[in-house]
Amino acid sequence: MPEAIARGITLAEPPEPREDTPLKTSFLVRSLDALRPVVLAHGGTLKAAGAAWAWRSALHLDGTDPEGNVLQFRCAAPAKA
């Protein structure tokens, strides 16, 4: 990237979520609970389990990759009794 642009970039530790992008990659996973240790082991984050929301028969939960890019993970919502 051009040096003039690079000088204007500040890297935070841990990275700040980049929530101002028009894109959010979404991944279908088998279990949000099983995903958490994998995401954390690779330097990412996941919001608290209570922050998950249901929509169209799936549970959705946001997190970030190690660079702060916001990601969404979703799994089948549990069947209602």
C-alpha positions in Angstrom: 0.0 0.0 0.0 1.2 3.5 -0.6 3.3 4.9 2.3 1.0 7.9 2.7 -1.9 5.6 3.4 0.1 3.3 5.7 1.2 6.2 7.9 -2.5 6.9 8.6 -3.2 3.4 9.9 -3.0 2.7 13.6 -2.9 -0.9 14.7 -4.5 -1.6 18.1 -3.7 -4.6 20.3 -6.1 -6.3 20.3 -7.5 -5.2 17.0 -10.6 -3.0 17.1 -13.6 -4.4 15.2 -13.9 -2.9 11.7 -17.6 -2.4 11.8 -17.8 0.3 9.1 -17.3 -2.1 6.2 -20.2 -2.9 3.8 -19.3 -6.6 3.9 -19.6 -9.2 6.7 -18.6 -12.8 5.9 -20.9 -15.4 7.3 -20.0 -19.0 8.0 -22.3 -21.9 8.7 -21.0 -24.0 11.6 -22.3 -27.0 13.5 -22.1 -25.5 17.0 -21.4 -22.0 18.3 -20.2 -23.4 21.6 -17.7 -25.8 19.9 -16.5 -22.9 17.7 -15.6 -20.6 20.6 -12.3 -22.3 21.6 -11.2 -22.6 18.0 -11.8 -18.9 17.3 -10.0 -17.8 20.5 -7.0 -20.1 19.8 -6.5 -18.5 16.4 -6.6 -14.9 17.8 -10.2 -14.0 17.0 -13.1 -13.1 19.2 -16.7 -14.1 19.6 -19.4 -12.1 21.4 -20.9 -13.7 24.5 -23.3 -16.6 23.9 -26.2 -14.5 25.1 -25.6 -12.0 22.2 -26.7 -14.7 19.7 -30.0 -14.0 17.9 -32.4 -16.3 16.0 -33.5 -15.5 12.4 -34.7 -17.9 9.7 -34.2 -21.1 11.7 -30.6 -20.2 12.6 -28.7 -18.8 15.5 -26.3 -16.0 14.5 -23.3 -14.7 16.5 -20.8 -12.1 15.5 -17.1 -12.2 16.1 -13.8 -10.9 14.6 -10.8 -12.4 12.9 -7.3 -11.6 14.3 -7.2 -8.4 12.1 -10.5 -7.0 13.5 -12.7 -7.9 10.5 -16.2 -8.6 11.6 -17.4 -12.1 10.9 -20.7 -13.8 11.5 -21.2 -17.5 12.5 -24.5 -19.3 12.3 -25.8 -22.7 13.2 -29.2 -24.4 13.1 -31.4 -23.1 15.9 -32.5 -25.7 18.5 -35.9 -27.1 17.9 -38.6 -25.6 20.1 -40.3 -28.0 22.5 
